[in-house]
């Protein structure tokens, strides 16, 4: 005897579609947050890898290596090295061959470029701040120097005075579309550069000072 197959009725299909729609509506916000968090984490890892690479190249080349902001052109190439107006757009590492403290095209060695945000498309936002050893905010420096002897310095510009071996540099990366501090914090990835130029991603189990620095928003001092 032949089996008789029957399809779904219109009512059954409508019920299935309604269930799928409800599940999608519940899952979409969590999925969007996960995607935004992963994007920030991926960008933070790229920056961390750039910093580790620069530190190693300074020793290998026996030259100062600078990491600083740069403009990213439409074709993806960097320009306007160490122009702090482009902090959060692109980041470059170069070896200072002539040791004049600034980038000289066709003289200094271009090492690596990281695109943080493409032109006219800001998907992640960045904070670059420095702190003393007790965790108190000092200023915002976006030019970092790695020296062949293993020391690390930071300054507001390559022609400025570098603070050598002092405190921490904190890099906070989060979703540019986040509307409030709680959402920004939930999607953020935090990097810390210590006084010797070693970079780490903030994780649980840190000391009290590190745990304080690893918060997205700085704690306000008690009145």
C-alpha positions in Angstrom: 0.0 0.0 0.0 1.3 3.5 -0.8 1.9 5.9 1.9 -0.1 9.1 1.6 2.0 12.3 2.2 0.5 15.5 3.2 2.1 19.0 3.3 1.8 21.7 6.0 -1.4 23.7 6.2 -1.4 27.4 6.0 -2.2 27.7 9.7 0.8 25.5 10.6 3.1 27.6 8.4 1.9 30.8 10.0 2.5 29.4 13.5 6.1 28.3 12.6 6.8 31.8 11.0 5.5 33.5 14.2 7.6 31.3 16.5 10.7 32.0 14.3 10.0 35.8 14.4 9.6 35.8 18.2 12.9 33.9 18.7 14.7 36.2 16.3 13.4 39.3 18.1 14.7 37.9 21.4 18.0 36.8 20.0 18.8 39.8 17.8 19.8 42.3 20.6 22.2 39.7 22.2 23.6 38.9 18.8 24.2 42.5 18.0 26.0 43.1 21.3 28.1 40.0 20.8 29.1 41.2 17.3 30.0 44.6 18.6 32.0 43.2 21.5 33.9 40.8 19.1 34.7 43.7 16.8 36.2 45.8 19.7 38.1 42.7 20.9 39.5 42.1 17.5 40.7 45.7 17.1 42.3 45.6 20.5 44.2 42.4 19.6 45.4 44.1 16.4 46.7 47.0 18.4 48.3 44.7 21.0 50.1 42.7 18.3 51.4 46.0 16.7 52.8 47.1 20.0 54.5 43.7 20.7 55.9 43.7 17.2 57.3 47.3 17.6 58.9 46.4 20.9 60.7 43.4 19.3 61.7 45.4 16.2 63.4 48.1 18.3 65.7 45.5 19.8 66.2 43.7 16.5 67.0 46.8 14.4 68.8 48.6 17.3 66.7 51.7 16.5 64.0 53.6 18.2 60.6 52.4 17.0 57.6 54.8 17.3 53.9 53.9 17.3 51.6 56.7 16.6 48.3 57.8 14.9 48.1 58.2 11.1 45.5 59.2 8.6 44.3 56.3 6.5 43.7 57.2 2.9 40.9 55.8 0.7 43.4 53.3 -0.8 44.2 52.0 2.7 47.7 53.5 2.9 48.8 55.7 5.8 49.6 59.4 5.7 50.3 62.3 8.1 52.3 60.1 10.5 52.0 61.1 14.2 49.2 63.6 13.6 47.2 63.2 16.8 44.1 64.6 15.0 43.9 61.1 13.5 44.0 59.1 16.7 41.4 56.4 16.4 41.7 56.3 12.6 44.9 54.5 12.0 48.1 53.5 13.8 51.6 53.0 12.3 54.9 51.7 13.6 58.2 53.0 12.1 61.9 52.7 12.9 63.5 56.1 13.3 66.6 55.5 11.1 68.0 59.1 11.3 67.0 59.4 15.0 65.5 62.8 14.7 62.3 61.9 16.6 59.9 62.2 13.7 58.9 60.3 10.5 60.9 61.0 7.4 59.6 59.5 4.2 62.0 57.4 2.2 64.5 57.5 5.1 62.8 55.9 8.1 61.6 52.3 7.9 57.8 51.7 7.6 57.1 48.6 9.7 53.4 48.0 10.0 50.0 49.8 9.7 46.8 49.0 11.5 43.5 50.5 10.2 41.3 51.3 13.2 38.4 53.0 11.3 38.1 53.3 7.5 37.4 56.7 6.1 33.9 57.9 6.8 33.1 54.7 8.7 33.6 54.9 12.5 32.7 51.5 13.9 34.9 51.5 17.0 35.9 54.3 19.4 39.2 54.7 21.3 40.5 56.3 24.5 44.2 56.7 25.0 45.2 57.8 28.5 48.3 57.6 30.8 48.2 56.9 34.6 50.8 56.9 37.3 51.7 53.8 39.3 48.9 54.4 41.8 46.3 54.5 39.0 45.7 58.2 38.8 45.0 59.6 35.4 47.7 62.0 34.1 47.0 62.9 30.4 46.2 61.6 27.0 49.3 60.6 25.0 49.1 58.9 21.7 52.7 58.7 20.6 54.7 55.8 22.0 58.4 55.0 21.7 60.2 51.7 22.1 64.0 51.9 22.5 66.7 49.3 21.8 67.6 49.1 25.4 64.1 47.8 26.3 62.8 51.1 27.7 59.4 52.6 26.8 58.2 56.2 26.6 55.1 58.1 25.7 54.4 61.7 24.7 51.8 63.9 23.1 53.9 64.2 19.9 57.2 62.9 18.5 58.7 66.4 19.0 57.6 66.5 22.6 59.3 65.3 25.8 58.8 61.6 26.3 58.0 60.2 29.8 60.2 57.2 30.2 59.2 54.3 32.4 56.4 56.1 34.1 53.2 54.3 35.0 50.8 52.9 32.5 49.2 53.6 29.1 45.5 52.5 28.9 43.9 51.9 25.6 40.1 51.4 25.7 38.3 50.1 22.6 34.5 49.9 22.3 31.6 50.1 20.0 31.2 53.5 18.4 27.4 53.0 18.2 27.0 52.5 22.0 24.8 55.2 23.5 25.6 55.1 27.2 28.5 54.3 29.5 27.0 50.9 30.6 26.7 49.8 27.0 30.2 51.0 26.2 31.6 49.2 29.1 29.8 45.9 28.3 31.3 46.0 24.8 34.8 47.3 25.6 38.2 45.7 25.5 41.0 47.3 27.6 44.7 47.1 26.9 47.4 48.3 29.3 51.1 49.0 28.4 53.3 48.9 31.5 56.4 51.0 32.1 58.7 48.6 30.2 56.5 48.6 27.1 54.8 45.2 27.7 51.2 45.1 26.6 48.5 43.0 28.2 44.7 42.6 27.8 42.7 43.3 31.0 41.5 40.1 32.6 40.2 39.0 35.9 42.5 38.2 38.8 44.5 41.5 38.5 46.0 43.5 41.4 43.9 46.3 42.9 45.5 49.0 40.8 45.3 47.0 37.6 41.7 46.1 38.3 40.9 49.8 38.8 42.6 50.7 35.5 40.8 47.9 33.7 37.4 49.5 34.2 36.1 51.3 31.1 35.2 54.4 32.9 37.6 55.8 35.5 36.3 55.7 39.1 35.6 59.2 40.4 37.4 60.1 43.7 35.2 60.4 46.8 34.3 64.0 47.7 
